[in-house]
Amino acid sequence: MGQWQHTNLSGENSSLFGRKRPYEETRNMGRAQLGNRNSVGPRLSIRGELNHGWGKHRSKEVTDKLRASAKARWLDCEFVRKQMKARKTRPNQKELWLEEFILQLGLPYKYVGDGEFILGGKCPDYVNTNGQKKIIELFGNYWHRNENPQERKDIFSQYGFETLVIWESQLTHTNSLKELILSFHNSEHEKEELCQELTISED
């Protein structure tokens, strides 16, 4: 029996090399794959004329309602928590470094930026765990360059939380960073037990 030989059909060896499928053929192939979750083939595009909303323009009233509805969802703690979980949010290198730095200072703060703790539709980075309503936020120089830290502070202050915002560029100045965090932690602020919904465990 002769030895089986593999034939390479990629590139120029393929009968489809250099051939562009007609739009109708691509669309039909996509429709054939509808409902097949394990398929790696072409999928039906709902853009352009295939979209039932093609050519339609939303009125300002409808647009405002959709925007308000989306904003309301992000104020729902459970919705935000599910979104964070679905995105598999994990601490980045800077956040891990700051977490270790805070622990070395012996301060009771826990990283909750993975969606464990939601406040006012926002997910803070570190929350005090000994009863003080204090939050520490780490702002990246790039990702938060267009944000106003005061806006984040104002949101959390509505719930009685005091917030310290640390910029990524401040992490390299460890001495001043240490003084900044200690000063914030030791400052006078309301201390009370958090309600059950806001309780953060230290594990």
N, C-alpha and C positions, 0 to 999 in steps of 0.2 A: 504494500500500500504506500502510495507516495506521501511525502511529508506535506502537511497542511501549511500553507503560506498565508500570512496576513497581508491583505491588500490595503494600502494606505489610500483612502478616498478623500483626504483633506486637501485643501488648497487647490492647485491646478488639476489634481487628479479627480476632483469631484465634478460630476456632470452639471452641477449647479454653479460652478465657479464663474464669476463674472456676470451671472444672471440675476436680475432684480425681479423679485416676485411682484406681480401686478397687485394693486390694492385689493381687488375683489378676492383674489386667492388668499392673501394674508388675512383678510377679514373672515373668510369662511373657515380658515384653519383655527382662528381664534375662537369662533363660535363653537367649533367642534370640541374645544377643550373646556368649555364652560362646565363648572361643577366638578372638574377633575382637579383636586387640590394637589395631587402628587405629580401633575404634569409639569414638565419643564419646557413645553412647547409654547408657541405664540399664544397670547391671550387677547381676548376681545378688548379693544380700546373703546372707552366711552367718551373720548374727546371728539371735538369737532361735530360733524353732522350726526354722529351716533349718540350724542348726548341729547337727552330729551329736552334740555334747557337751551339747546343751540339756537342762537338768534334772539333769545328772550332777554330783556333787561329788567332787573328788579327795580321796583319803585323805591324811593327814599324811605318810605314808611316800612316796607318789607326789610330793606337793608338795616334800618335802625333796630327793628325787632330782632333780627338775627344776631346783630352785634350785641344787643342787650342780653339775649338768651345765652350767648357764648360767654359773656362776662359773668353772668349769674352762675353758670356751671363752675367757673374757676373760683367762685367764692364758696363752693361746696367742698368741705374738707375731704369727704370720702371720694369725690370725683378726682380731686388733685392727687390724692394718695394713690388711686388706681392708675392715674396717668404716669406718676413717678415709677410705680412698680412695673408697668408695661414697658417703660423705657429703660428699665434695669439700671436706674441711676446709682452710681457708685462714687465715693469720694475720689477726687483726682489727687495727684502728687502733692500739690500745694495744700490742699485741705488735710491730707494725712499728716503732712509736716506740722501744720498749725495745731492739729489735734494732739500730736505728741508733745509739742512745745507747751501747750496749756497743761497737759498732764504732768510734765516735769515741774511746773510751777505749783503743783499740788492743788489745782483749782477744780471744783466740781462742775465741769461742763461736758456735755455729751454731743457727739456728732449726730445730727438728725436730718441732714440734708438729703437723705435717701427717701424722704417722704413720710418718715415716722411721725413727724410733728408738723401740722399745718396750722397756720394762723392767718386769718384774713385772706385766705386764698394764696398765701405765700408760704414757701418752705424755707425756714431759716437754716443756717448751717450748724450752729451750736447753741444749746439751751442749758441754762443753769439747772442743776438737779438737786440743790439743797433748799429749795423754797423761794429763792430770790427770783423775781420775774425779770431775768436779764438774758439777753440774746447777743451772740457775737456773729457777725456776718463777715465773710471773706469775699471781697470784690476783686475779680480779675481785671487787670489793666485793659485787656482787649474786650472781653465779653461784657463788661459793665461800663465801658467807656462813655456810653451815652445816657447812663442812669444817674439820677440825683440821689445820693445816699439819704438825704433828708426825707424823701418820699417813703423810703422803706421804714425809716424810723417812725414816721407819722402813722403808718399803717399799724405797726406793732404797738405803738403807744396807746392806740385806741383800746387795746386789751390790757393796758397797764404794764406793758413791758418796756424796759429801757434797752436801747440797742447800741452796741459798739460796732462800727464799720471799719474793717481793716483792709487796706488796699494791698494787692499783691506786691507792689514795690516796697512796702514797709517790712516785708518779711526778712529782708537782708540786713536790716538794722536791728539786731536781736536785743541790744541793750535798751534802746528806746521802745521797742515793741514790748519788752517785759514790763517796763514802767507804765506803758499805756494800758496794758491788760490788767495789771495789779491795781492801778488807780481806778479803773472802771469797776472792777470787782469789789473793791473796798469802799466805793462811794455809797452814800446813804441812799437807800431806795426801799420802797415798800416790800416787805417780806411776808409772804402768806403761802398757805398751801394751795397748790393749783387744783382746779376742779378735776373731776375724774377724766373728762375728755382730754385734758391737757397734761395729765400726769406722764412724766418721763421716767422710766426705770433706769437704773445705773448699770444694768447688765450689758 
